[in-house]
Amino acid sequence: MPVLEGLWGPDVRMRDSGLGVGVDVGVCPDEAAHSPVWGPLRTPPVTCGGLSLALELPALIRQLRAAWRARRGGPRGSERSEASTWVKAEEEGEEVEELKQDTENRSPHLEADDGRLSTGHAGVLLAERRGSYPLIDLRVLKTSAQQGEVESSTRKKLKRLLSFQRYCHASRLLRGLMPHTPGTLHLLDDDYLGQAAHMLSKVGTWNFDIFLFDRLTNGNSLVTLMCHLLNVYGLIHHFQLDMVKLHRFLGMVQEDYHSQNPYHNALHAADVTQAMYCYLKEPRLAEQLSPLDVFLGLMAAAAHDVDHPGVNQPFLIKTRHHLASLYQNTSVLESHHWRSTVGMLRESGLLSHLPADMSQDIEQQLGSLILATDISRQNEFLSTFREHLDNEDLDLQLASHRHFMLQIALKCADVCNPCRVWEMSKQWSERVCEEFYRQGDLERKFDLEISPLCNQQADSVPAIQTGFISYIVEPLFEEWQRFTEPSPLSQTMMGHLHKNKAQWSRQTHSHTEPEPEGGAGEEENIP
């Protein structure tokens, strides 16, 4: 019996990597997934209320108007506004209500032959993903208000209208239809589109502010960033990836990060992915990497901490968590991240069009990369890396050596926060320590031994960060600088690292000694 019986809820779950979901994206539940109704179409058409939603919204509106005219026996007056037409249609209980009901029926579940596909896992038409829907169209409200039609009696009708707009938006996404604006930003609201697009134009710079980007993308930083980078490298075309399946997979990955975790969440994954992109651009690597190498590097960075429970491996072991038993107390979290990723790849069908041996090889290499992020294997990788550099025997024309360097690059990206500018580095440091402290509070609550670095009364943020930089980050990035030399990026990172270490050291001493005058605010003057 686990020590913490009932503590682990559905948030900590293991995806069945062998599960094959039997419902195609976009299939109307009124028809079976493989019904002859769909004919030779690759993706079944989305229909609702007898109308095809494979149309753009203006064409769909024309179909609705034609249906109204046919049922009313005459043309509709042109003097009415579009907003009042929607409200009138609601009052008459016609197609929009039917669409709304169909939407509500689809939302909770989609039945499959072998199981039930829920909104949290399937990315169905109305899957609750952060920022997936456009905000309320104020133009509709304004137009209706000018005509005196927005009253308390019509609030419910307008709400239904907006639900219908949201439905069309979601179905358009799932069919992979791109707007004319930059293709990777179609999840964004128009007000933020220009700012986020401008930020993406500078995504390869080291001072990229992932916190601001996450706000501009309404919490969709990981999905938006990955779509952009895959498009920049031409990987979507190279691997013939289906856009519907790609968005479905990335949405599942982003959703499976626990937003309640202060540090190990989707924002951390986006930050690691952006850092990985910067490392992949280093000339010594970029000249040798194949499209498969780049694809593996970006995918591993995005999914390397997926479904992280917010506690470390020793906590899982001493609470006898099922994951610790499943993976025999070895690389427990990393194995879970990998297996979860494989499960989502298979569930989304992202690689289903590739030969079986190729997709299996991709899954295995993703596992090798994600398992390399296990901090307990730090010395193993560091000593091997140092030995290669000392012997000057790294041959990046060999696939095995390129894979090893991808492992090192991912390890660097995973712990690169102390190499960022102080303002961002400090935020990340406070977040990871808050997660440590929460684990310590749990351990104290259940009379368990408090893990190292998790006692808020004894372990301060400056002390934790000083030790982390000295024993983990600095040795790794010194060797990375040797590998990439001469590299302006490495010089910039090492400069930030030394300044941040000095800043944390001063704050550590200030806990026991009076702070020198002007001490804590002059990090910019540190050589």
Contacts in CASP RR format, 6 or more apart in sequence:
PFRMAT RR
TARGET T0000
AUTHOR 0000-0000-0000
METHOD contacts of the structure
MODEL  1
MPVLEGLWGPDVRMRDSGLGVGVDVGVCPDEAAHSPVWGPLRTPPVTCGG
LSLALELPALIRQLRAAWRARRGGPRGSERSEASTWVKAEEEGEEVEELK
QDTENRSPHLEADDGRLSTGHAGVLLAERRGSYPLIDLRVLKTSAQQGEV
ESSTRKKLKRLLSFQRYCHASRLLRGLMPHTPGTLHLLDDDYLGQAAHML
SKVGTWNFDIFLFDRLTNGNSLVTLMCHLLNVYGLIHHFQLDMVKLHRFL
GMVQEDYHSQNPYHNALHAADVTQAMYCYLKEPRLAEQLSPLDVFLGLMA
AAAHDVDHPGVNQPFLIKTRHHLASLYQNTSVLESHHWRSTVGMLRESGL
LSHLPADMSQDIEQQLGSLILATDISRQNEFLSTFREHLDNEDLDLQLAS
HRHFMLQIALKCADVCNPCRVWEMSKQWSERVCEEFYRQGDLERKFDLEI
SPLCNQQADSVPAIQTGFISYIVEPLFEEWQRFTEPSPLSQTMMGHLHKN
KAQWSRQTHSHTEPEPEGGAGEEENIP
2 8 0 8 1.000
2 319 0 8 1.000
2 320 0 8 1.000
2 321 0 8 1.000
3 318 0 8 1.000
3 319 0 8 1.000
3 320 0 8 1.000
3 446 0 8 1.000
3 448 0 8 1.000
4 319 0 8 1.000
4 446 0 8 1.000
7 319 0 8 1.000
7 446 0 8 1.000
8 309 0 8 1.000
8 321 0 8 1.000
8 322 0 8 1.000
11 258 0 8 1.000
11 309 0 8 1.000
12 307 0 8 1.000
12 309 0 8 1.000
12 321 0 8 1.000
12 323 0 8 1.000
13 307 0 8 1.000
14 322 0 8 1.000
14 323 0 8 1.000
14 326 0 8 1.000
14 336 0 8 1.000
14 339 0 8 1.000
14 340 0 8 1.000
15 307 0 8 1.000
15 339 0 8 1.000
15 340 0 8 1.000
15 343 0 8 1.000
15 344 0 8 1.000
15 347 0 8 1.000
16 343 0 8 1.000
17 339 0 8 1.000
17 342 0 8 1.000
17 343 0 8 1.000
17 346 0 8 1.000
18 343 0 8 1.000
18 346 0 8 1.000
19 114 0 8 1.000
19 343 0 8 1.000
19 346 0 8 1.000
19 347 0 8 1.000
20 114 0 8 1.000
20 346 0 8 1.000
20 347 0 8 1.000
21 112 0 8 1.000
21 114 0 8 1.000
21 115 0 8 1.000
21 117 0 8 1.000
21 122 0 8 1.000
21 347 0 8 1.000
22 33 0 8 1.000
22 112 0 8 1.000
22 113 0 8 1.000
22 114 0 8 1.000
22 115 0 8 1.000
22 117 0 8 1.000
23 33 0 8 1.000
23 110 0 8 1.000
23 111 0 8 1.000
23 112 0 8 1.000
23 117 0 8 1.000
23 122 0 8 1.000
24 33 0 8 1.000
24 43 0 8 1.000
24 44 0 8 1.000
25 43 0 8 1.000
25 122 0 8 1.000
25 123 0 8 1.000
25 124 0 8 1.000
25 174 0 8 1.000
25 244 0 8 1.000
25 245 0 8 1.000
25 248 0 8 1.000
26 43 0 8 1.000
26 44 0 8 1.000
26 46 0 8 1.000
26 124 0 8 1.000
26 125 0 8 1.000
26 171 0 8 1.000
26 174 0 8 1.000
26 175 0 8 1.000
27 33 0 8 1.000
27 38 0 8 1.000
27 44 0 8 1.000
27 110 0 8 1.000
28 44 0 8 1.000
28 46 0 8 1.000
28 47 0 8 1.000
28 48 0 8 1.000
29 105 0 8 1.000
29 106 0 8 1.000
29 110 0 8 1.000
29 111 0 8 1.000
31 37 0 8 1.000
31 38 0 8 1.000
31 44 0 8 1.000
33 44 0 8 1.000
33 112 0 8 1.000
33 113 0 8 1.000
37 44 0 8 1.000
38 44 0 8 1.000
38 45 0 8 1.000
43 175 0 8 1.000
43 244 0 8 1.000
45 52 0 8 1.000
45 53 0 8 1.000
45 54 0 8 1.000
46 52 0 8 1.000
46 53 0 8 1.000
46 54 0 8 1.000
46 125 0 8 1.000
46 171 0 8 1.000
46 174 0 8 1.000
46 175 0 8 1.000
47 53 0 8 1.000
48 98 0 8 1.000
48 99 0 8 1.000
48 102 0 8 1.000
48 103 0 8 1.000
48 167 0 8 1.000
49 95 0 8 1.000
49 98 0 8 1.000
49 99 0 8 1.000
49 102 0 8 1.000
51 60 0 8 1.000
51 63 0 8 1.000
51 64 0 8 1.000
51 67 0 8 1.000
51 95 0 8 1.000
52 63 0 8 1.000
53 60 0 8 1.000
53 168 0 8 1.000
53 171 0 8 1.000
54 175 0 8 1.000
55 63 0 8 1.000
56 172 0 8 1.000
56 177 0 8 1.000
57 165 0 8 1.000
57 168 0 8 1.000
57 172 0 8 1.000
60 168 0 8 1.000
61 82 0 8 1.000
64 89 0 8 1.000
64 95 0 8 1.000
64 96 0 8 1.000
65 76 0 8 1.000
65 85 0 8 1.000
67 94 0 8 1.000
67 95 0 8 1.000
68 76 0 8 1.000
68 89 0 8 1.000
68 94 0 8 1.000
68 95 0 8 1.000
69 75 0 8 1.000
69 76 0 8 1.000
71 94 0 8 1.000
76 85 0 8 1.000
80 88 0 8 1.000
81 143 0 8 1.000
81 144 0 8 1.000
81 147 0 8 1.000
82 143 0 8 1.000
83 140 0 8 1.000
83 143 0 8 1.000
83 144 0 8 1.000
83 147 0 8 1.000
83 149 0 8 1.000
83 161 0 8 1.000
84 144 0 8 1.000
84 147 0 8 1.000
84 149 0 8 1.000
86 96 0 8 1.000
86 157 0 8 1.000
86 161 0 8 1.000
87 144 0 8 1.000
87 149 0 8 1.000
87 154 0 8 1.000
87 157 0 8 1.000
87 158 0 8 1.000
87 161 0 8 1.000
89 95 0 8 1.000
89 96 0 8 1.000
90 96 0 8 1.000
90 97 0 8 1.000
90 157 0 8 1.000
90 160 0 8 1.000
90 161 0 8 1.000
91 157 0 8 1.000
96 160 0 8 1.000
96 161 0 8 1.000
96 164 0 8 1.000
97 160 0 8 1.000
99 164 0 8 1.000
99 167 0 8 1.000
100 160 0 8 1.000
100 163 0 8 1.000
100 164 0 8 1.000
100 167 0 8 1.000
103 125 0 8 1.000
103 126 0 8 1.000
103 163 0 8 1.000
103 164 0 8 1.000
103 167 0 8 1.000
106 124 0 8 1.000
106 125 0 8 1.000
106 126 0 8 1.000
107 119 0 8 1.000
107 124 0 8 1.000
107 125 0 8 1.000
107 126 0 8 1.000
108 118 0 8 1.000
108 119 0 8 1.000
109 116 0 8 1.000
109 117 0 8 1.000
109 118 0 8 1.000
109 119 0 8 1.000
110 116 0 8 1.000
110 117 0 8 1.000
110 122 0 8 1.000
110 124 0 8 1.000
111 117 0 8 1.000
117 124 0 8 1.000
119 126 0 8 1.000
119 127 0 8 1.000
119 128 0 8 1.000
120 127 0 8 1.000
120 128 0 8 1.000
120 252 0 8 1.000
120 255 0 8 1.000
121 252 0 8 1.000
121 347 0 8 1.000
122 248 0 8 1.000
122 347 0 8 1.000
123 129 0 8 1.000
123 174 0 8 1.000
123 248 0 8 1.000
123 251 0 8 1.000
123 252 0 8 1.000
125 167 0 8 1.000
125 170 0 8 1.000
125 171 0 8 1.000
125 174 0 8 1.000
126 166 0 8 1.000
126 167 0 8 1.000
126 170 0 8 1.000
127 170 0 8 1.000
127 255 0 8 1.000
129 220 0 8 1.000
129 251 0 8 1.000
129 254 0 8 1.000
129 255 0 8 1.000
130 218 0 8 1.000
130 219 0 8 1.000
130 220 0 8 1.000
130 254 0 8 1.000
130 259 0 8 1.000
131 187 0 8 1.000
131 217 0 8 1.000
131 218 0 8 1.000
131 219 0 8 1.000
131 220 0 8 1.000
132 170 0 8 1.000
132 173 0 8 1.000
132 187 0 8 1.000
132 220 0 8 1.000
133 166 0 8 1.000
133 169 0 8 1.000
133 170 0 8 1.000
134 165 0 8 1.000
134 166 0 8 1.000
134 169 0 8 1.000
134 189 0 8 1.000
135 189 0 8 1.000
136 162 0 8 1.000
137 162 0 8 1.000
137 165 0 8 1.000
140 158 0 8 1.000
140 161 0 8 1.000
140 162 0 8 1.000
141 150 0 8 1.000
141 158 0 8 1.000
144 150 0 8 1.000
144 154 0 8 1.000
144 158 0 8 1.000
150 158 0 8 1.000
173 186 0 8 1.000
173 187 0 8 1.000
173 247 0 8 1.000
174 244 0 8 1.000
174 247 0 8 1.000
174 248 0 8 1.000
175 244 0 8 1.000
176 243 0 8 1.000
176 244 0 8 1.000
176 247 0 8 1.000
178 186 0 8 1.000
178 243 0 8 1.000
179 186 0 8 1.000
181 193 0 8 1.000
181 197 0 8 1.000
182 193 0 8 1.000
182 197 0 8 1.000
182 200 0 8 1.000
183 227 0 8 1.000
183 231 0 8 1.000
184 200 0 8 1.000
184 224 0 8 1.000
184 227 0 8 1.000
184 228 0 8 1.000
184 231 0 8 1.000
185 193 0 8 1.000
185 196 0 8 1.000
185 197 0 8 1.000
185 200 0 8 1.000
185 217 0 8 1.000
185 224 0 8 1.000
185 228 0 8 1.000
187 217 0 8 1.000
187 218 0 8 1.000
187 220 0 8 1.000
187 223 0 8 1.000
187 224 0 8 1.000
188 196 0 8 1.000
188 216 0 8 1.000
188 217 0 8 1.000
188 218 0 8 1.000
188 220 0 8 1.000
188 224 0 8 1.000
189 218 0 8 1.000
192 216 0 8 1.000
192 217 0 8 1.000
192 218 0 8 1.000
195 216 0 8 1.000
196 213 0 8 1.000
196 216 0 8 1.000
196 217 0 8 1.000
196 224 0 8 1.000
199 208 0 8 1.000
199 209 0 8 1.000
199 212 0 8 1.000
199 213 0 8 1.000
199 216 0 8 1.000
200 224 0 8 1.000
200 225 0 8 1.000
200 228 0 8 1.000
202 208 0 8 1.000
203 225 0 8 1.000
203 228 0 8 1.000
203 229 0 8 1.000
203 274 0 8 1.000
203 277 0 8 1.000
204 274 0 8 1.000
204 277 0 8 1.000
204 278 0 8 1.000
204 281 0 8 1.000
205 278 0 8 1.000
206 278 0 8 1.000
206 420 0 8 1.000
206 489 0 8 1.000
206 492 0 8 1.000
206 493 0 8 1.000
207 420 0 8 1.000
207 421 0 8 1.000
208 274 0 8 1.000
209 424 0 8 1.000
210 221 0 8 1.000
210 267 0 8 1.000
210 270 0 8 1.000
210 271 0 8 1.000
210 274 0 8 1.000
210 424 0 8 1.000
211 267 0 8 1.000
211 424 0 8 1.000
211 427 0 8 1.000
213 221 0 8 1.000
213 224 0 8 1.000
213 225 0 8 1.000
213 270 0 8 1.000
214 221 0 8 1.000
214 267 0 8 1.000
214 270 0 8 1.000
217 224 0 8 1.000
219 266 0 8 1.000
219 267 0 8 1.000
220 254 0 8 1.000
221 266 0 8 1.000
221 267 0 8 1.000
221 270 0 8 1.000
222 250 0 8 1.000
222 253 0 8 1.000
222 254 0 8 1.000
222 257 0 8 1.000
222 266 0 8 1.000
222 267 0 8 1.000
222 269 0 8 1.000
222 270 0 8 1.000
222 273 0 8 1.000
222 302 0 8 1.000
223 247 0 8 1.000
223 250 0 8 1.000
223 251 0 8 1.000
223 254 0 8 1.000
225 270 0 8 1.000
225 273 0 8 1.000
225 274 0 8 1.000
226 250 0 8 1.000
226 273 0 8 1.000
226 298 0 8 1.000
226 302 0 8 1.000
227 246 0 8 1.000
227 247 0 8 1.000
227 250 0 8 1.000
229 273 0 8 1.000
229 277 0 8 1.000
229 298 0 8 1.000
230 236 0 8 1.000
230 241 0 8 1.000
230 246 0 8 1.000
230 295 0 8 1.000
230 298 0 8 1.000
233 291 0 8 1.000
233 294 0 8 1.000
233 295 0 8 1.000
233 298 0 8 1.000
234 291 0 8 1.000
235 241 0 8 1.000
235 291 0 8 1.000
235 294 0 8 1.000
235 295 0 8 1.000
235 298 0 8 1.000
236 243 0 8 1.000
236 246 0 8 1.000
238 291 0 8 1.000
239 291 0 8 1.000
239 295 0 8 1.000
239 354 0 8 1.000
240 353 0 8 1.000
241 350 0 8 1.000
242 350 0 8 1.000
242 353 0 8 1.000
245 348 0 8 1.000
245 349 0 8 1.000
245 350 0 8 1.000
245 352 0 8 1.000
246 350 0 8 1.000
248 348 0 8 1.000
248 350 0 8 1.000
249 344 0 8 1.000
249 345 0 8 1.000
249 348 0 8 1.000
249 349 0 8 1.000
249 350 0 8 1.000
250 302 0 8 1.000
252 344 0 8 1.000
252 347 0 8 1.000
252 348 0 8 1.000
253 269 0 8 1.000
253 302 0 8 1.000
253 303 0 8 1.000
253 306 0 8 1.000
253 341 0 8 1.000
253 344 0 8 1.000
254 266 0 8 1.000
254 269 0 8 1.000
256 306 0 8 1.000
256 307 0 8 1.000
256 340 0 8 1.000
256 344 0 8 1.000
257 264 0 8 1.000
257 265 0 8 1.000
257 266 0 8 1.000
257 268 0 8 1.000
257 269 0 8 1.000
257 305 0 8 1.000
257 306 0 8 1.000
257 307 0 8 1.000
257 308 0 8 1.000
258 264 0 8 1.000
258 265 0 8 1.000
258 307 0 8 1.000
258 308 0 8 1.000
258 309 0 8 1.000
258 310 0 8 1.000
259 265 0 8 1.000
259 266 0 8 1.000
261 308 0 8 1.000
261 310 0 8 1.000
261 435 0 8 1.000
262 431 0 8 1.000
262 432 0 8 1.000
262 434 0 8 1.000
262 435 0 8 1.000
262 438 0 8 1.000
263 310 0 8 1.000
263 428 0 8 1.000
263 431 0 8 1.000
263 432 0 8 1.000
263 434 0 8 1.000
263 435 0 8 1.000
264 305 0 8 1.000
264 308 0 8 1.000
264 310 0 8 1.000
264 435 0 8 1.000
265 308 0 8 1.000
268 305 0 8 1.000
268 428 0 8 1.000
269 301 0 8 1.000
269 302 0 8 1.000
269 303 0 8 1.000
269 304 0 8 1.000
269 305 0 8 1.000
269 306 0 8 1.000
270 302 0 8 1.000
271 417 0 8 1.000
271 428 0 8 1.000
272 301 0 8 1.000
272 302 0 8 1.000
272 304 0 8 1.000
272 305 0 8 1.000
272 410 0 8 1.000
272 413 0 8 1.000
272 414 0 8 1.000
272 416 0 8 1.000
273 298 0 8 1.000
273 301 0 8 1.000
273 302 0 8 1.000
273 413 0 8 1.000
275 301 0 8 1.000
275 412 0 8 1.000
275 413 0 8 1.000
275 416 0 8 1.000
276 297 0 8 1.000
276 298 0 8 1.000
276 301 0 8 1.000
276 409 0 8 1.000
276 410 0 8 1.000
276 413 0 8 1.000
277 298 0 8 1.000
278 489 0 8 1.000
279 285 0 8 1.000
279 409 0 8 1.000
279 412 0 8 1.000
279 413 0 8 1.000
280 286 0 8 1.000
280 289 0 8 1.000
280 294 0 8 1.000
280 297 0 8 1.000
280 298 0 8 1.000
280 409 0 8 1.000
282 484 0 8 1.000
282 487 0 8 1.000
282 489 0 8 1.000
283 487 0 8 1.000
284 396 0 8 1.000
284 483 0 8 1.000
284 484 0 8 1.000
285 396 0 8 1.000
285 405 0 8 1.000
285 409 0 8 1.000
285 484 0 8 1.000
287 396 0 8 1.000
288 396 0 8 1.000
288 397 0 8 1.000
288 402 0 8 1.000
289 402 0 8 1.000
290 402 0 8 1.000
292 362 0 8 1.000
293 402 0 8 1.000
293 403 0 8 1.000
293 406 0 8 1.000
295 362 0 8 1.000
296 362 0 8 1.000
296 365 0 8 1.000
296 366 0 8 1.000
296 369 0 8 1.000
296 406 0 8 1.000
297 369 0 8 1.000
297 406 0 8 1.000
297 409 0 8 1.000
297 410 0 8 1.000
299 341 0 8 1.000
299 366 0 8 1.000
300 366 0 8 1.000
300 367 0 8 1.000
300 369 0 8 1.000
300 370 0 8 1.000
300 406 0 8 1.000
300 410 0 8 1.000
301 410 0 8 1.000
301 413 0 8 1.000
303 337 0 8 1.000
303 340 0 8 1.000
303 341 0 8 1.000
303 344 0 8 1.000
303 366 0 8 1.000
303 370 0 8 1.000
304 334 0 8 1.000
304 337 0 8 1.000
304 369 0 8 1.000
304 370 0 8 1.000
304 373 0 8 1.000
304 410 0 8 1.000
304 414 0 8 1.000
305 333 0 8 1.000
305 337 0 8 1.000
305 373 0 8 1.000
306 337 0 8 1.000
306 340 0 8 1.000
306 341 0 8 1.000
306 344 0 8 1.000
307 336 0 8 1.000
307 337 0 8 1.000
307 340 0 8 1.000
308 333 0 8 1.000
308 337 0 8 1.000
309 316 0 8 1.000
309 333 0 8 1.000
310 435 0 8 1.000
310 438 0 8 1.000
310 439 0 8 1.000
311 439 0 8 1.000
311 442 0 8 1.000
312 333 0 8 1.000
312 439 0 8 1.000
312 451 0 8 1.000
313 324 0 8 1.000
313 329 0 8 1.000
313 331 0 8 1.000
313 332 0 8 1.000
313 333 0 8 1.000
313 376 0 8 1.000
314 451 0 8 1.000
315 321 0 8 1.000
315 439 0 8 1.000
315 442 0 8 1.000
315 443 0 8 1.000
315 451 0 8 1.000
316 323 0 8 1.000
316 324 0 8 1.000
316 332 0 8 1.000
316 333 0 8 1.000
317 324 0 8 1.000
317 329 0 8 1.000
317 332 0 8 1.000
318 448 0 8 1.000
318 449 0 8 1.000
319 448 0 8 1.000
323 332 0 8 1.000
323 333 0 8 1.000
323 336 0 8 1.000
324 332 0 8 1.000
326 332 0 8 1.000
326 335 0 8 1.000
327 335 0 8 1.000
327 336 0 8 1.000
331 371 0 8 1.000
331 374 0 8 1.000
331 376 0 8 1.000
331 377 0 8 1.000
333 374 0 8 1.000
334 370 0 8 1.000
334 371 0 8 1.000
334 373 0 8 1.000
334 374 0 8 1.000
335 371 0 8 1.000
337 370 0 8 1.000
338 366 0 8 1.000
338 367 0 8 1.000
338 370 0 8 1.000
338 371 0 8 1.000
341 366 0 8 1.000
341 367 0 8 1.000
341 370 0 8 1.000
342 363 0 8 1.000
342 366 0 8 1.000
342 367 0 8 1.000
345 351 0 8 1.000
345 359 0 8 1.000
345 363 0 8 1.000
346 352 0 8 1.000
351 358 0 8 1.000
351 359 0 8 1.000
351 362 0 8 1.000
352 359 0 8 1.000
354 362 0 8 1.000
365 403 0 8 1.000
368 403 0 8 1.000
368 407 0 8 1.000
369 403 0 8 1.000
369 406 0 8 1.000
369 407 0 8 1.000
369 410 0 8 1.000
370 410 0 8 1.000
371 377 0 8 1.000
372 381 0 8 1.000
372 407 0 8 1.000
372 408 0 8 1.000
372 410 0 8 1.000
372 411 0 8 1.000
373 410 0 8 1.000
373 411 0 8 1.000
373 414 0 8 1.000
375 472 0 8 1.000
378 411 0 8 1.000
378 472 0 8 1.000
378 476 0 8 1.000
381 407 0 8 1.000
381 408 0 8 1.000
381 411 0 8 1.000
382 475 0 8 1.000
382 476 0 8 1.000
382 479 0 8 1.000
384 404 0 8 1.000
385 404 0 8 1.000
385 408 0 8 1.000
385 479 0 8 1.000
385 483 0 8 1.000
386 479 0 8 1.000
388 394 0 8 1.000
388 404 0 8 1.000
389 479 0 8 1.000
389 482 0 8 1.000
389 483 0 8 1.000
394 401 0 8 1.000
394 405 0 8 1.000
394 483 0 8 1.000
395 401 0 8 1.000
396 402 0 8 1.000
396 405 0 8 1.000
405 483 0 8 1.000
408 480 0 8 1.000
408 483 0 8 1.000
411 476 0 8 1.000
412 476 0 8 1.000
412 477 0 8 1.000
412 480 0 8 1.000
415 468 0 8 1.000
415 472 0 8 1.000
415 473 0 8 1.000
415 476 0 8 1.000
416 473 0 8 1.000
416 477 0 8 1.000
416 493 0 8 1.000
417 424 0 8 1.000
417 425 0 8 1.000
417 428 0 8 1.000
417 429 0 8 1.000
417 432 0 8 1.000
418 425 0 8 1.000
418 429 0 8 1.000
418 465 0 8 1.000
418 468 0 8 1.000
418 469 0 8 1.000
418 473 0 8 1.000
418 496 0 8 1.000
418 497 0 8 1.000
418 500 0 8 1.000
418 501 0 8 1.000
419 425 0 8 1.000
419 473 0 8 1.000
419 477 0 8 1.000
419 493 0 8 1.000
419 494 0 8 1.000
419 496 0 8 1.000
419 497 0 8 1.000
419 500 0 8 1.000
420 428 0 8 1.000
420 496 0 8 1.000
421 496 0 8 1.000
422 496 0 8 1.000
422 499 0 8 1.000
422 500 0 8 1.000
422 503 0 8 1.000
422 523 0 8 1.000
425 496 0 8 1.000
425 500 0 8 1.000
429 461 0 8 1.000
429 464 0 8 1.000
429 465 0 8 1.000
429 504 0 8 1.000
430 461 0 8 1.000
433 453 0 8 1.000
433 459 0 8 1.000
433 461 0 8 1.000
433 464 0 8 1.000
433 465 0 8 1.000
436 451 0 8 1.000
436 453 0 8 1.000
436 454 0 8 1.000
436 459 0 8 1.000
436 464 0 8 1.000
437 454 0 8 1.000
437 455 0 8 1.000
437 456 0 8 1.000
439 451 0 8 1.000
439 454 0 8 1.000
440 450 0 8 1.000
440 451 0 8 1.000
440 454 0 8 1.000
440 455 0 8 1.000
440 456 0 8 1.000
441 456 0 8 1.000
442 448 0 8 1.000
443 449 0 8 1.000
443 450 0 8 1.000
443 451 0 8 1.000
443 454 0 8 1.000
444 450 0 8 1.000
452 459 0 8 1.000
453 459 0 8 1.000
453 464 0 8 1.000
460 508 0 8 1.000
460 511 0 8 1.000
461 504 0 8 1.000
461 507 0 8 1.000
462 504 0 8 1.000
462 505 0 8 1.000
462 507 0 8 1.000
462 508 0 8 1.000
462 511 0 8 1.000
463 508 0 8 1.000
463 511 0 8 1.000
465 500 0 8 1.000
465 504 0 8 1.000
466 501 0 8 1.000
466 504 0 8 1.000
466 505 0 8 1.000
466 508 0 8 1.000
469 497 0 8 1.000
469 500 0 8 1.000
469 501 0 8 1.000
469 504 0 8 1.000
470 501 0 8 1.000
473 497 0 8 1.000
474 497 0 8 1.000
474 501 0 8 1.000
477 490 0 8 1.000
477 493 0 8 1.000
477 494 0 8 1.000
477 497 0 8 1.000
478 494 0 8 1.000
480 490 0 8 1.000
481 487 0 8 1.000
481 490 0 8 1.000
481 491 0 8 1.000
481 493 0 8 1.000
481 494 0 8 1.000
484 490 0 8 1.000
498 526 0 8 1.000
499 523 0 8 1.000
499 524 0 8 1.000
499 526 0 8 1.000
500 523 0 8 1.000
502 523 0 8 1.000
502 526 0 8 1.000
503 520 0 8 1.000
503 523 0 8 1.000
503 526 0 8 1.000
506 515 0 8 1.000
506 519 0 8 1.000
506 520 0 8 1.000
507 520 0 8 1.000
509 515 0 8 1.000
510 520 0 8 1.000
END
